[in-house]
């Protein structure tokens, strides 16, 4: 099952590369070296912001 999911993802990346006229490696770099870290950073910022709002809300409530 794991092999099937892995090769399905590889096929999807190859398909995206073919449509965009780039290589599989370039698409892989865009997603996993640039996209994923930016997405993770964005989520950390949202968590920090929500935590800050929650502390303010708790302070107002008391």
mmCIF file of the N, C-alpha and C atoms, coordinates in Angstrom:
data_MODEL
# 
_entry.id   MODEL 
# 
loop_
_atom_site.group_PDB 
_atom_site.id 
_atom_site.type_symbol 
_atom_site.label_atom_id 
_atom_site.label_alt_id 
_atom_site.label_comp_id 
_atom_site.label_asym_id 
_atom_site.label_entity_id 
_atom_site.label_seq_id 
_atom_site.pdbx_PDB_ins_code 
_atom_site.Cartn_x 
_atom_site.Cartn_y 
_atom_site.Cartn_z 
_atom_site.occupancy 
_atom_site.B_iso_or_equiv 
_atom_site.pdbx_formal_charge 
_atom_site.auth_seq_id 
_atom_site.auth_comp_id 
_atom_site.auth_asym_id 
_atom_site.auth_atom_id 
_atom_site.pdbx_PDB_model_num 
ATOM 1   N N  . UNK A 1 1  ? 0.815   -1.195 0.000   1.00 0.00 ? 1  UNK A N  1 
ATOM 2   C CA . UNK A 1 1  ? 0.000   0.000  0.000   1.00 0.00 ? 1  UNK A CA 1 
ATOM 3   C C  . UNK A 1 1  ? 0.863   1.266  0.000   1.00 0.00 ? 1  UNK A C  1 
ATOM 4   N N  . UNK A 1 2  ? 1.931   1.230  0.814   1.00 0.00 ? 2  UNK A N  1 
ATOM 5   C CA . UNK A 1 2  ? 2.827   2.386  0.870   1.00 0.00 ? 2  UNK A CA 1 
ATOM 6   C C  . UNK A 1 2  ? 3.488   2.612  -0.489  1.00 0.00 ? 2  UNK A C  1 
ATOM 7   N N  . UNK A 1 3  ? 3.915   1.527  -1.108  1.00 0.00 ? 3  UNK A N  1 
ATOM 8   C CA . UNK A 1 3  ? 4.533   1.642  -2.438  1.00 0.00 ? 3  UNK A CA 1 
ATOM 9   C C  . UNK A 1 3  ? 3.563   2.253  -3.441  1.00 0.00 ? 3  UNK A C  1 
ATOM 10  N N  . UNK A 1 4  ? 2.309   1.835  -3.377  1.00 0.00 ? 4  UNK A N  1 
ATOM 11  C CA . UNK A 1 4  ? 1.297   2.362  -4.299  1.00 0.00 ? 4  UNK A CA 1 
ATOM 12  C C  . UNK A 1 4  ? 1.129   3.866  -4.111  1.00 0.00 ? 4  UNK A C  1 
ATOM 13  N N  . UNK A 1 5  ? 1.032   4.316  -2.869  1.00 0.00 ? 5  UNK A N  1 
ATOM 14  C CA . UNK A 1 5  ? 0.861   5.750  -2.590  1.00 0.00 ? 5  UNK A CA 1 
ATOM 15  C C  . UNK A 1 5  ? 2.094   6.528  -3.044  1.00 0.00 ? 5  UNK A C  1 
ATOM 16  N N  . UNK A 1 6  ? 3.284   5.985  -2.763  1.00 0.00 ? 6  UNK A N  1 
ATOM 17  C CA . UNK A 1 6  ? 4.518   6.659  -3.168  1.00 0.00 ? 6  UNK A CA 1 
ATOM 18  C C  . UNK A 1 6  ? 4.579   6.831  -4.691  1.00 0.00 ? 6  UNK A C  1 
ATOM 19  N N  . UNK A 1 7  ? 4.341   5.743  -5.413  1.00 0.00 ? 7  UNK A N  1 
ATOM 20  C CA . UNK A 1 7  ? 4.433   5.820  -6.873  1.00 0.00 ? 7  UNK A CA 1 
ATOM 21  C C  . UNK A 1 7  ? 3.299   6.642  -7.480  1.00 0.00 ? 7  UNK A C  1 
ATOM 22  N N  . UNK A 1 8  ? 2.177   6.686  -6.813  1.00 0.00 ? 8  UNK A N  1 
ATOM 23  C CA . UNK A 1 8  ? 1.101   7.571  -7.253  1.00 0.00 ? 8  UNK A CA 1 
ATOM 24  C C  . UNK A 1 8  ? 1.545   9.029  -7.134  1.00 0.00 ? 8  UNK A C  1 
ATOM 25  N N  . UNK A 1 9  ? 2.172   9.368  -6.021  1.00 0.00 ? 9  UNK A N  1 
ATOM 26  C CA . UNK A 1 9  ? 2.671   10.739 -5.840  1.00 0.00 ? 9  UNK A CA 1 
ATOM 27  C C  . UNK A 1 9  ? 3.763   11.072 -6.851  1.00 0.00 ? 9  UNK A C  1 
ATOM 28  N N  . UNK A 1 10 ? 4.639   10.119 -7.124  1.00 0.00 ? 10 UNK A N  1 
ATOM 29  C CA . UNK A 1 10 ? 5.683   10.321 -8.138  1.00 0.00 ? 10 UNK A CA 1 
ATOM 30  C C  . UNK A 1 10 ? 5.048   10.565 -9.498  1.00 0.00 ? 10 UNK A C  1 
ATOM 31  N N  . UNK A 1 11 ? 4.027   9.794  -9.834  1.00 0.00 ? 11 UNK A N  1 
ATOM 32  C CA . UNK A 1 11 ? 3.330   9.979  -11.112 1.00 0.00 ? 11 UNK A CA 1 
ATOM 33  C C  . UNK A 1 11 ? 2.659   11.350 -11.187 1.00 0.00 ? 11 UNK A C  1 
ATOM 34  N N  . UNK A 1 12 ? 2.087   11.792 -10.082 1.00 0.00 ? 12 UNK A N  1 
ATOM 35  C CA . UNK A 1 12 ? 1.450   13.117 -10.052 1.00 0.00 ? 12 UNK A CA 1 
ATOM 36  C C  . UNK A 1 12 ? 2.493   14.206 -10.254 1.00 0.00 ? 12 UNK A C  1 
ATOM 37  N N  . UNK A 1 13 ? 3.643   14.075 -9.583  1.00 0.00 ? 13 UNK A N  1 
ATOM 38  C CA . UNK A 1 13 ? 4.713   15.062 -9.772  1.00 0.00 ? 13 UNK A CA 1 
ATOM 39  C C  . UNK A 1 13 ? 5.227   15.049 -11.212 1.00 0.00 ? 13 UNK A C  1 
ATOM 40  N N  . UNK A 1 14 ? 5.368   13.877 -11.785 1.00 0.00 ? 14 UNK A N  1 
ATOM 41  C CA . UNK A 1 14 ? 5.817   13.786 -13.184 1.00 0.00 ? 14 UNK A CA 1 
ATOM 42  C C  . UNK A 1 14 ? 4.779   14.400 -14.116 1.00 0.00 ? 14 UNK A C  1 
ATOM 43  N N  . UNK A 1 15 ? 3.507   14.185 -13.833 1.00 0.00 ? 15 UNK A N  1 
ATOM 44  C CA . UNK A 1 15 ? 2.429   14.766 -14.636 1.00 0.00 ? 15 UNK A CA 1 
ATOM 45  C C  . UNK A 1 15 ? 2.457   16.296 -14.552 1.00 0.00 ? 15 UNK A C  1 
ATOM 46  N N  . UNK A 1 16 ? 2.635   16.839 -13.339 1.00 0.00 ? 16 UNK A N  1 
ATOM 47  C CA . UNK A 1 16 ? 2.714   18.297 -13.162 1.00 0.00 ? 16 UNK A CA 1 
ATOM 48  C C  . UNK A 1 16 ? 3.929   18.840 -13.918 1.00 0.00 ? 16 UNK A C  1 
ATOM 49  N N  . UNK A 1 17 ? 5.044   18.129 -13.844 1.00 0.00 ? 17 UNK A N  1 
ATOM 50  C CA . UNK A 1 17 ? 6.258   18.558 -14.550 1.00 0.00 ? 17 UNK A CA 1 
ATOM 51  C C  . UNK A 1 17 ? 6.025   18.575 -16.058 1.00 0.00 ? 17 UNK A C  1 
ATOM 52  N N  . UNK A 1 18 ? 5.326   17.573 -16.556 1.00 0.00 ? 18 UNK A N  1 
ATOM 53  C CA . UNK A 1 18 ? 5.060   17.511 -17.996 1.00 0.00 ? 18 UNK A CA 1 
ATOM 54  C C  . UNK A 1 18 ? 4.161   18.660 -18.434 1.00 0.00 ? 18 UNK A C  1 
ATOM 55  N N  . UNK A 1 19 ? 3.128   18.956 -17.640 1.00 0.00 ? 19 UNK A N  1 
ATOM 56  C CA . UNK A 1 19 ? 2.197   20.037 -17.984 1.00 0.00 ? 19 UNK A CA 1 
ATOM 57  C C  . UNK A 1 19 ? 2.891   21.398 -17.953 1.00 0.00 ? 19 UNK A C  1 
ATOM 58  N N  . UNK A 1 20 ? 3.743   21.610 -16.952 1.00 0.00 ? 20 UNK A N  1 
ATOM 59  C CA . UNK A 1 20 ? 4.398   22.914 -16.814 1.00 0.00 ? 20 UNK A CA 1 
ATOM 60  C C  . UNK A 1 20 ? 5.660   23.042 -17.664 1.00 0.00 ? 20 UNK A C  1 
ATOM 61  N N  . UNK A 1 21 ? 6.109   21.937 -18.230 1.00 0.00 ? 21 UNK A N  1 
ATOM 62  C CA . UNK A 1 21 ? 7.303   21.991 -19.074 1.00 0.00 ? 21 UNK A CA 1 
ATOM 63  C C  . UNK A 1 21 ? 8.596   22.048 -18.282 1.00 0.00 ? 21 UNK A C  1 
ATOM 64  N N  . UNK A 1 22 ? 8.556   21.605 -17.043 1.00 0.00 ? 22 UNK A N  1 
ATOM 65  C CA . UNK A 1 22 ? 9.760   21.579 -16.209 1.00 0.00 ? 22 UNK A CA 1 
ATOM 66  C C  . UNK A 1 22 ? 10.115  20.132 -15.907 1.00 0.00 ? 22 UNK A C  1 
ATOM 67  N N  . UNK A 1 23 ? 11.051  19.950 -14.994 1.00 0.00 ? 23 UNK A N  1 
ATOM 68  C CA . UNK A 1 23 ? 11.461  18.590 -14.647 1.00 0.00 ? 23 UNK A CA 1 
ATOM 69  C C  . UNK A 1 23 ? 10.808  18.150 -13.335 1.00 0.00 ? 23 UNK A C  1 
ATOM 70  N N  . UNK A 1 24 ? 10.825  16.848 -13.131 1.00 0.00 ? 24 UNK A N  1 
ATOM 71  C CA . UNK A 1 24 ? 10.318  16.267 -11.896 1.00 0.00 ? 24 UNK A CA 1 
ATOM 72  C C  . UNK A 1 24 ? 11.080  16.821 -10.697 1.00 0.00 ? 24 UNK A C  1 
ATOM 73  N N  . UNK A 1 25 ? 12.396  16.946 -10.843 1.00 0.00 ? 25 UNK A N  1 
ATOM 74  C CA . UNK A 1 25 ? 13.231  17.436 -9.750  1.00 0.00 ? 25 UNK A CA 1 
ATOM 75  C C  . UNK A 1 25 ? 12.868  18.872 -9.377  1.00 0.00 ? 25 UNK A C  1 
ATOM 76  N N  . UNK A 1 26 ? 12.594  19.716 -10.376 1.00 0.00 ? 26 UNK A N  1 
ATOM 77  C CA . UNK A 1 26 ? 12.230  21.108 -10.105 1.00 0.00 ? 26 UNK A CA 1 
ATOM 78  C C  . UNK A 1 26 ? 10.915  21.190 -9.341  1.00 0.00 ? 26 UNK A C  1 
ATOM 79  N N  . UNK A 1 27 ? 9.924   20.420 -9.747  1.00 0.00 ? 27 UNK A N  1 
ATOM 80  C CA . UNK A 1 27 ? 8.638   20.394 -9.048  1.00 0.00 ? 27 UNK A CA 1 
ATOM 81  C C  . UNK A 1 27 ? 8.833   19.887 -7.624  1.00 0.00 ? 27 UNK A C  1 
ATOM 82  N N  . UNK A 1 28 ? 9.648   18.868 -7.459  1.00 0.00 ? 28 UNK A N  1 
ATOM 83  C CA . UNK A 1 28 ? 9.948   18.321 -6.139  1.00 0.00 ? 28 UNK A CA 1 
ATOM 84  C C  . UNK A 1 28 ? 10.594  19.378 -5.247  1.00 0.00 ? 28 UNK A C  1 
ATOM 85  N N  . UNK A 1 29 ? 11.536  20.142 -5.788  1.00 0.00 ? 29 UNK A N  1 
ATOM 86  C CA . UNK A 1 29 ? 12.181  21.214 -5.027  1.00 0.00 ? 29 UNK A CA 1 
ATOM 87  C C  . UNK A 1 29 ? 11.168  22.295 -4.656  1.00 0.00 ? 29 UNK A C  1 
ATOM 88  N N  . UNK A 1 30 ? 10.332  22.681 -5.608  1.00 0.00 ? 30 UNK A N  1 
ATOM 89  C CA . UNK A 1 30 ? 9.326   23.698 -5.313  1.00 0.00 ? 30 UNK A CA 1 
ATOM 90  C C  . UNK A 1 30 ? 8.412   23.284 -4.167  1.00 0.00 ? 30 UNK A C  1 
ATOM 91  N N  . UNK A 1 31 ? 8.003   22.039 -4.173  1.00 0.00 ? 31 UNK A N  1 
ATOM 92  C CA . UNK A 1 31 ? 7.058   21.582 -3.151  1.00 0.00 ? 31 UNK A CA 1 
ATOM 93  C C  . UNK A 1 31 ? 7.751   21.341 -1.814  1.00 0.00 ? 31 UNK A C  1 
ATOM 94  N N  . UNK A 1 32 ? 8.811   20.555 -1.795  1.00 0.00 ? 32 UNK A N  1 
ATOM 95  C CA . UNK A 1 32 ? 9.367   20.072 -0.536  1.00 0.00 ? 32 UNK A CA 1 
ATOM 96  C C  . UNK A 1 32 ? 10.499  20.917 0.032   1.00 0.00 ? 32 UNK A C  1 
ATOM 97  N N  . UNK A 1 33 ? 11.169  21.705 -0.771  1.00 0.00 ? 33 UNK A N  1 
ATOM 98  C CA . UNK A 1 33 ? 12.261  22.541 -0.268  1.00 0.00 ? 33 UNK A CA 1 
ATOM 99  C C  . UNK A 1 33 ? 11.791  23.972 -0.042  1.00 0.00 ? 33 UNK A C  1 
ATOM 100 N N  . UNK A 1 34 ? 10.846  24.441 -0.848  1.00 0.00 ? 34 UNK A N  1 
ATOM 101 C CA . UNK A 1 34 ? 10.364  25.818 -0.731  1.00 0.00 ? 34 UNK A CA 1 
ATOM 102 C C  . UNK A 1 34 ? 8.951   25.861 -0.158  1.00 0.00 ? 34 UNK A C  1 
ATOM 103 N N  . UNK A 1 35 ? 8.031   25.132 -0.752  1.00 0.00 ? 35 UNK A N  1 
ATOM 104 C CA . UNK A 1 35 ? 6.619   25.212 -0.365  1.00 0.00 ? 35 UNK A CA 1 
ATOM 105 C C  . UNK A 1 35 ? 6.322   24.715 1.035   1.00 0.00 ? 35 UNK A C  1 
ATOM 106 N N  . UNK A 1 36 ? 6.794   23.518 1.357   1.00 0.00 ? 36 UNK A N  1 
ATOM 107 C CA . UNK A 1 36 ? 6.483   22.950 2.666   1.00 0.00 ? 36 UNK A CA 1 
ATOM 108 C C  . UNK A 1 36 ? 7.046   23.778 3.824   1.00 0.00 ? 36 UNK A C  1 
ATOM 109 N N  . UNK A 1 37 ? 8.318   24.224 3.774   1.00 0.00 ? 37 UNK A N  1 
ATOM 110 C CA . UNK A 1 37 ? 8.810   25.070 4.868   1.00 0.00 ? 37 UNK A CA 1 
ATOM 111 C C  . UNK A 1 37 ? 8.039   26.387 4.998   1.00 0.00 ? 37 UNK A C  1 
ATOM 112 N N  . UNK A 1 38 ? 7.662   26.996 3.868   1.00 0.00 ? 38 UNK A N  1 
ATOM 113 C CA . UNK A 1 38 ? 6.870   28.223 3.940   1.00 0.00 ? 38 UNK A CA 1 
ATOM 114 C C  . UNK A 1 38 ? 5.502   27.965 4.563   1.00 0.00 ? 38 UNK A C  1 
ATOM 115 N N  . UNK A 1 39 ? 4.882   26.864 4.190   1.00 0.00 ? 39 UNK A N  1 
ATOM 116 C CA . UNK A 1 39 ? 3.591   26.481 4.759   1.00 0.00 ? 39 UNK A CA 1 
ATOM 117 C C  . UNK A 1 39 ? 3.714   26.230 6.257   1.00 0.00 ? 39 UNK A C  1 
ATOM 118 N N  . UNK A 1 40 ? 4.771   25.547 6.676   1.00 0.00 ? 40 UNK A N  1 
ATOM 119 C CA . UNK A 1 40 ? 4.998   25.275 8.096   1.00 0.00 ? 40 UNK A CA 1 
ATOM 120 C C  . UNK A 1 40 ? 5.220   26.578 8.857   1.00 0.00 ? 40 UNK A C  1 
ATOM 121 N N  . UNK A 1 41 ? 6.002   27.466 8.315   1.00 0.00 ? 41 UNK A N  1 
ATOM 122 C CA . UNK A 1 41 ? 6.233   28.762 8.945   1.00 0.00 ? 41 UNK A CA 1 
ATOM 123 C C  . UNK A 1 41 ? 4.929   29.542 9.066   1.00 0.00 ? 41 UNK A C  1 
ATOM 124 N N  . UNK A 1 42 ? 4.117   29.519 8.024   1.00 0.00 ? 42 UNK A N  1 
ATOM 125 C CA . UNK A 1 42 ? 2.821   30.184 8.042   1.00 0.00 ? 42 UNK A CA 1 
ATOM 126 C C  . UNK A 1 42 ? 1.936   29.620 9.158   1.00 0.00 ? 42 UNK A C  1 
ATOM 127 N N  . UNK A 1 43 ? 1.912   28.308 9.315   1.00 0.00 ? 43 UNK A N  1 
ATOM 128 C CA . UNK A 1 43 ? 1.117   27.694 10.374  1.00 0.00 ? 43 UNK A CA 1 
ATOM 129 C C  . UNK A 1 43 ? 1.634   28.059 11.765  1.00 0.00 ? 43 UNK A C  1 
ATOM 130 N N  . UNK A 1 44 ? 2.944   28.124 11.925  1.00 0.00 ? 44 UNK A N  1 
ATOM 131 C CA . UNK A 1 44 ? 3.523   28.527 13.218  1.00 0.00 ? 44 UNK A CA 1 
ATOM 132 C C  . UNK A 1 44 ? 3.126   29.952 13.548  1.00 0.00 ? 44 UNK A C  1 
ATOM 133 N N  . UNK A 1 45 ? 3.141   30.838 12.559  1.00 0.00 ? 45 UNK A N  1 
ATOM 134 C CA . UNK A 1 45 ? 2.733   32.228 12.774  1.00 0.00 ? 45 UNK A CA 1 
ATOM 135 C C  . UNK A 1 45 ? 1.262   32.296 13.171  1.00 0.00 ? 45 UNK A C  1 
ATOM 136 N N  . UNK A 1 46 ? 0.419   31.514 12.514  1.00 0.00 ? 46 UNK A N  1 
ATOM 137 C CA . UNK A 1 46 ? -1.005  31.495 12.864  1.00 0.00 ? 46 UNK A CA 1 
ATOM 138 C C  . UNK A 1 46 ? -1.206  30.984 14.286  1.00 0.00 ? 46 UNK A C  1 
ATOM 139 N N  . UNK A 1 47 ? -0.486  29.929 14.672  1.00 0.00 ? 47 UNK A N  1 
ATOM 140 C CA . UNK A 1 47 ? -0.599  29.400 16.032  1.00 0.00 ? 47 UNK A CA 1 
ATOM 141 C C  . UNK A 1 47 ? -0.175  30.447 17.046  1.00 0.00 ? 47 UNK A C  1 
ATOM 142 N N  . UNK A 1 48 ? 0.925   31.136 16.785  1.00 0.00 ? 48 UNK A N  1 
ATOM 143 C CA . UNK A 1 48 ? 1.395   32.192 17.694  1.00 0.00 ? 48 UNK A CA 1 
ATOM 144 C C  . UNK A 1 48 ? 0.351   33.295 17.814  1.00 0.00 ? 48 UNK A C  1 
ATOM 145 N N  . UNK A 1 49 ? -0.196  33.728 16.682  1.00 0.00 ? 49 UNK A N  1 
ATOM 146 C CA . UNK A 1 49 ? -1.191  34.794 16.669  1.00 0.00 ? 49 UNK A CA 1 
ATOM 147 C C  . UNK A 1 49 ? -2.447  34.384 17.431  1.00 0.00 ? 49 UNK A C  1 
ATOM 148 N N  . UNK A 1 50 ? -2.926  33.170 17.217  1.00 0.00 ? 50 UNK A N  1 
ATOM 149 C CA . UNK A 1 50 ? -4.114  32.679 17.904  1.00 0.00 ? 50 UNK A CA 1 
ATOM 150 C C  . UNK A 1 50 ? -3.856  32.536 19.400  1.00 0.00 ? 50 UNK A C  1 
ATOM 151 N N  . UNK A 1 51 ? -2.679  32.075 19.774  1.00 0.00 ? 51 UNK A N  1 
ATOM 152 C CA . UNK A 1 51 ? -2.328  31.948 21.185  1.00 0.00 ? 51 UNK A CA 1 
ATOM 153 C C  . UNK A 1 51 ? -2.305  33.323 21.856  1.00 0.00 ? 51 UNK A C  1 
ATOM 154 N N  . UNK A 1 52 ? -1.782  34.304 21.163  1.00 0.00 ? 52 UNK A N  1 
ATOM 155 C CA . UNK A 1 52 ? -1.733  35.672 21.680  1.00 0.00 ? 52 UNK A CA 1 
ATOM 156 C C  . UNK A 1 52 ? -3.154  36.216 21.873  1.00 0.00 ? 52 UNK A C  1 
ATOM 157 N N  . UNK A 1 53 ? -4.029  35.981 20.878  1.00 0.00 ? 53 UNK A N  1 
ATOM 158 C CA . UNK A 1 53 ? -5.426  36.423 21.005  1.00 0.00 ? 53 UNK A CA 1 
ATOM 159 C C  . UNK A 1 53 ? -6.131  35.719 22.158  1.00 0.00 ? 53 UNK A C  1 
ATOM 160 N N  . UNK A 1 54 ? -5.839  34.439 22.336  1.00 0.00 ? 54 UNK A N  1 
ATOM 161 C CA . UNK A 1 54 ? -6.455  33.676 23.420  1.00 0.00 ? 54 UNK A CA 1 
ATOM 162 C C  . UNK A 1 54 ? -6.023  34.200 24.784  1.00 0.00 ? 54 UNK A C  1 
ATOM 163 N N  . UNK A 1 55 ? -4.757  34.558 24.935  1.00 0.00 ? 55 UNK A N  1 
ATOM 164 C CA . UNK A 1 55 ? -4.276  35.124 26.197  1.00 0.00 ? 55 UNK A CA 1 
ATOM 165 C C  . UNK A 1 55 ? -4.961  36.449 26.485  1.00 0.00 ? 55 UNK A C  1 
ATOM 166 N N  . UNK A 1 56 ? -5.138  37.282 25.458  1.00 0.00 ? 56 UNK A N  1 
ATOM 167 C CA . UNK A 1 56 ? -5.832  38.562 25.635  1.00 0.00 ? 56 UNK A CA 1 
ATOM 168 C C  . UNK A 1 56 ? -7.279  38.321 26.024  1.00 0.00 ? 56 UNK A C  1 
ATOM 169 N N  . UNK A 1 57 ? -7.921  37.358 25.387  1.00 0.00 ? 57 UNK A N  1 
ATOM 170 C CA . UNK A 1 57 ? -9.313  37.033 25.700  1.00 0.00 ? 57 UNK A CA 1 
ATOM 171 C C  . UNK A 1 57 ? -9.451  36.545 27.142  1.00 0.00 ? 57 UNK A C  1 
ATOM 172 N N  . UNK A 1 58 ? -8.531  35.687 27.566  1.00 0.00 ? 58 UNK A N  1 
ATOM 173 C CA . UNK A 1 58 ? -8.577  35.181 28.941  1.00 0.00 ? 58 UNK A CA 1 
ATOM 174 C C  . UNK A 1 58 ? -8.344  36.306 29.957  1.00 0.00 ? 58 UNK A C  1 
ATOM 175 N N  . UNK A 1 59 ? -7.485  37.251 29.604  1.00 0.00 ? 59 UNK A N  1 
ATOM 176 C CA . UNK A 1 59 ? -7.202  38.385 30.482  1.00 0.00 ? 59 UNK A CA 1 
ATOM 177 C C  . UNK A 1 59 ? -8.442  39.258 30.618  1.00 0.00 ? 59 UNK A C  1 
ATOM 178 N N  . UNK A 1 60 ? -9.145  39.502 29.522  1.00 0.00 ? 60 UNK A N  1 
ATOM 179 C CA . UNK A 1 60 ? -10.365 40.321 29.530  1.00 0.00 ? 60 UNK A CA 1 
ATOM 180 C C  . UNK A 1 60 ? -11.461 39.603 30.313  1.00 0.00 ? 60 UNK A C  1 
ATOM 181 N N  . UNK A 1 61 ? -11.552 38.293 30.175  1.00 0.00 ? 61 UNK A N  1 
ATOM 182 C CA . UNK A 1 61 ? -12.589 37.516 30.833  1.00 0.00 ? 61 UNK A CA 1 
ATOM 183 C C  . UNK A 1 61 ? -12.432 37.555 32.353  1.00 0.00 ? 61 UNK A C  1 
ATOM 184 N N  . UNK A 1 62 ? -11.210 37.565 32.835  1.00 0.00 ? 62 UNK A N  1 
ATOM 185 C CA . UNK A 1 62 ? -10.969 37.582 34.293  1.00 0.00 ? 62 UNK A CA 1 
ATOM 186 C C  . UNK A 1 62 ? -11.056 38.987 34.749  1.00 0.00 ? 62 UNK A C  1 
# 
